[in-house]
Amino acid sequence: MAYRIVVTILVLLVTICDAQLSSTFYDTTCPDALTTIRTAIRTAVSKERRMAASLIRLHFHDCFVQGCDASILLDDSTTIESEKTALPNLNSARGFQVIDNAKSQVEKVCPGVVSCADIVAVAARDASFAVGGPSWTVKLGRRDSTTASKSLANTDLPFFTDDLQTLISKFTIKGLTAKDMVALSGAHTIGQAQCFTFRDRIYNNASDIDAGFATTRQRGCPSSSSTSNNQKLAALDLVTPNSFDNNYFKNLIQKKGLLQSDQVLFSGGSTDSIVSQYSQNPTAFKSDFAASMINMGDIQPLTGSAGIIRRICSAAN
């Protein structure tokens, strides 16, 4: 009986928490919030097409560490060790200034109302749509954390050398399925990667990479390791690098995945069939991507009286 009571309480708590996220959360308190954010994101992406990929990734890297709480935006302080300096984010995570600008614009309309965590979530949706990707209804009502975790960022975020089972495990821990993982990985149809993340693949005759593709990629990624060489950028998708389409999955089938963590999705394992489906059906991919982004946005949000609404996104008030 006691076990049933505990389970019932937990279910009620989860239900209450989920109910506090709503697409209409700001309809009364800040009706112009979404329009204001959208304008800021459209402007940023029109200035730099690559920013769309960065903003989608920023939401992903936020939600996988402590939940979708804008912890990734916090700078170092006497009490905070920033996630920005964790290995998966260092010199890689970007778009912070775009979120800061969107927050500033929203604060002018309705100060102290809209969380940075919600702005990051909405920005990812608007960035996707700005480059031909899907849109979706963003559930709102998240609050901002007062803490960050560099250690969790180093352990919980997927890494470019992870094998398939490690990737599946990291997503499962966050309540996401292998299908969510493959769909979300499709964001790599846009964006760029630094040379050091794929150098080993293109120079060491990896069995899971097309030889001609490797040779082509060597032109922009020298074999010698130096700071300048390591940070040279290459498009994750050479064919349509600035368009949100399903070409990423076609690349994987041709052994043209730039990162090891990309190619393992089509390597004789359990996710091959999902990659094949998305390579043939762009509509299914975009629909599933939108659904998976919604699922990701549900990871451990702070709601109700938990957390705060930050005045600026980089500091805990």
N, C-alpha and C positions, 0 to 999 in steps of 0.2 A: 504493500500500500504506500509506504513512504517513498519507494522508487517511483511509483506512478505520479505521486504529488510533485516530486522534484522534476520529472520529465515534463509534466503539465506546466509548471512554472517556467521552465526553460523555453518551452514552445511559445508561451504567452509573451515572454520577454523578447524573443526573436521577432514575433509578429508585431509587437508594439514598435520595436526598433525599425522594422521594415516599413511600417505604416507611416512613420515620420518622414520618410523620403517620398516626395510627391512632385510630379511635374508642375503642379500649380502652387508650389510652396511660396513663391514670391509674388503671386498674382495681386495680393493686397498690399504687402509691405514694400514691394519694389517692382511695380509692373513693367518698368522699362529696363530691367536688368538684362534680360536675354538679348534684347535689341542692341543695347549698349555694348555688351560683350561681343556680339556677332560683328558689329562694325569694327571694333578694335582688331579682331582676328582676321577679318577680310583684308583690312589695310596691311597688316603685318605679312600675310601670305602673298599679297599682290606685290609687295616690295621684295620678298625673298621666298620663292616657291618651296625651297627646302624646309622652311619653317613649319609647314603642315606636318611633315613627318616628325619633327622635333616636338611639337605640341602633343601629338598622339602618344609619342614615347614618354613624354613627361607625365602624362596621366597614368600610364602603365607603371612607370617606375615609382610613382607616388603610391598607388594602390597596393603594390606588392610589399611595401614596407610600412607596417603599423596600420594598414588599411588606407582608404582614400581620405586622408586627413591633411593634405598639403604639407606634410612633414618635409618633403623633398625641397621645399622652397626656403626653409629656414637656414640662415647663415650661422656661422660659428659665433658663439658668445661665451660668456663665463660659465653658462650652464648647459650649453648645447654644442654637441659635436656634429657638425653638419653632414648630412647625407651626400652633399654635393661633392665631397672629397672621397667618397667610397669608390672602389675600383671600377664598378660598372658605370659610374657617373662622372668620374674625373675627366675633365677636358672632353666630355662627351654629351652629357645631359645639357640641354640648352632651351632657350625660349623663356627664361626667367623674366627677362625684361618685357616680353610681350604680356605675360601674366600681370606683371607689376603695372603696366600701362592700363590694361583692362580693369584691374582693381581700382586704379586711380580714377578712371572715368566713371566707374560704378559708384565710387564713394562720393563723387560730385552730385549724383542723382539721389542716392539714399545712403548716407553715411552709417556705417556700423551694422549693416543688415546682411549683406551677401558675403558668404565665406570664400576664402581663397580656394578651398577644396572644391566648392561648386564651380568656381570660375575655371579651374583646371579641367573639370569634367566637361563643361560646356564648350570650352576652347577646343578640346579634342574633337568633339562632334562637328563644330563649325569649321575646323581645319580640314577634316575629312571631306566635307561637302564642298569646300572651296577648291579642291583639286579633283573633283569628279567622283569622289567616294560617296558612300551612303550617308544618310542622315538618320537620326533616331531620336526618340523622346528621352531626354535626360531627366532622371529622377533627382530631385533637389532636396536640400535640407541638411546637408552635411555641415559639420562644424570643424573648426581648425584645431589641430593639436598644439600643445605647448612644448612638445618634445620631438626629438628626432632620434634616429638610431643608425649610425654609421655601420655598426656591427651587423645589424639585420640586413642593411643594404648590401653588404658584402656576401652574405650567405643566402638570402632569400631570392634575390634577383637572378634570373637566368643569365648564364655566362656564354660567351661565344664559342667556347670549347666543350660545352656540355653535350653528353650523349643523349639519346632519345629517352631512355628511362629516367635519367636525372631530370630532364625537362618535364616529363609527364608528372614526376613526383612533386616538383616545385609548383606546378599548376594545381595538382590535386590538393595539396596542402591549403591552397587558397580557395578551394571550393570550385575550381574550374576543371572542366573535362578535357580529354585529349582533343576533342573536336574544337573546343574553345581555343585551345593552344594553337592548333593549326590555323584556325580562322584569324586569330590575333596576329600570328606570325606573318600573315598576308599583308600587314602594314609595311613590310619590307619591300613591297612593290614600289614604294617611294622612299626617299631618304638616301643617306650615304653612310659608309663605314670607313674607319681609319685603317691605314695600311697594316698596322701591327696586328689587327684582328684577323687578317686573312693571309698574311705573308707565308706562313708555314704551308698552307693549302696549295698555293700557286707555285711554290718553289720545290716542294718535296715529293712531287709526283704522286699525290694522293690518288688512291684508286677510285675515289668517288667524285672526281672532278674531270670534266672534259679537257683534254690536252690543249686544244686550240683556245678555249676559254681562258685557261691558266696563262697561256702565253700572252694573250691580249691584256690580261690584268697586270702582268709584270711590267708593262710599259709605264704604268702610273704608280707602281709600288716597287721601289728599288729593293734589292735583296739585302743591302747593308742596313743595319739598324742604327738610327740616330733619331734625335727628337724631331727634326724636320721631316725625315723620311717616314717615321712612324705615324705622324699626324696627317700625311697626305690622304686626301679623301677620294673615294671611288663610289660611284652609284651602285646601289644594291641590285638594281635592275638596269642593265645597259640599254635595253630596247626602248622602254617607255619610262624613264627615270622620274618624270614629273607628273605622271598620270596614275591615278588610283585605279588599277585594273587587275586582272588575274594573271598577268604575264609572269609574276613571281613563281607561280605554281608550274607554269610551262617550263620555266628555267630549271626547276628542281628535277623534273622528269628527264631533262637533257643533261643532267649533271653539271648544271651551271649555277649552283647555289654558291654565293660568295663566301658566306660564313659556314663553318662546320655545323653550327646549331641550326642553320637553315637546311642544309643538305640531308641531315639525319632524319628529317621529316619524310624523305622519300629515299629509303635505303634498305628496302626489304623488310621493314618493320610494320608495326600495327597501324601507323598513320598513312601508309602508302595510298590506301583507297580514298581517304579524304582529300589528299593532294590531287589525285587523279580526278575526282569529282569536281573540285574547284578549277582545275585546269581546263575542263570542258564546259563548265557552267558558271560564267561570271556572275549571273544573277543570284545563284545559290551562295556563292562566296560573299557577295556584298550583303545579302540578307543575314547570313550567319555571322559575318563580321559585326554588323550592327547589334545583333542579339548578344554576342559575346562581349562587346564593349559595355552593354547594359549590365551584364552579369559581373563584369570586372568592377564596375562602378558601385556594386553592392558589397564589396569586400570591406567588412568591419568599419562602417562609417561611424563617426561620432555624431550623435543626434541629441535632441532635447536639451538638457542642461549640461551635457558633457562637452568638453572642449570650450573654445572661445570663437569669437569672430575677430580675426586680426585686423588691425588698422592698416598695417602694411604687411605684405605677404612674407617678407624675409625675416621678420622678428615677431616674437610672442608678446606683443604689446608691452 
